[in-house]
Amino acid sequence: MTYLVDIIRDRQLTAIIVTHDAKIASRAERILYMKDGVIVDEIVPDPKADKAALIAQLNS
């Protein structure tokens, strides 16, 4: 995952990753929640925030 994130940032690309894994989602710059094909919530994590707290929030 680190390699993929590095490539995306270095080349200024956009990637859409679909996952149910909070640890993977915590690496994103923006997290969208969808239900029935509609965006129902969004989280924009603080890059300086504690990853463990974010993962706990995503798992709840």
Secondary structure as UniProt FT lines:
FT   HELIX           2..10
FT   TURN            11..12
FT   HELIX           22..25
FT   TURN            26..27
FT   STRAND          31..35
FT   TURN            36..37
FT   STRAND          38..43
FT   TURN            47..48
FT   HELIX           51..59
//
